[in-house]
């Protein structure tokens, strides 16, 4: 089968559906999920540096905001 057998819009070589193992993100799906291990480690370090309490219950969005605030402080 050659490339000429497919319509022009199908010659991109990319799948139009999630491929096994691929992660598909919606804009709002991560905001309410618990913070990642990387965020927790960074936030823990910043909290220790600034003598602040480390909150383990933050969401990803909240952790991003708290990390940004502590990095500016």
HELIX and SHEET records of a PDB file:
HELIX    1   1 UNK A    3  UNK A    5  5                                   3    
HELIX    2   2 UNK A    8  UNK A   10  5                                   3    
HELIX    3   3 UNK A   37  UNK A   49  1                                  13    
HELIX    4   4 UNK A   60  UNK A   72  1                                  13    
END                                                                             
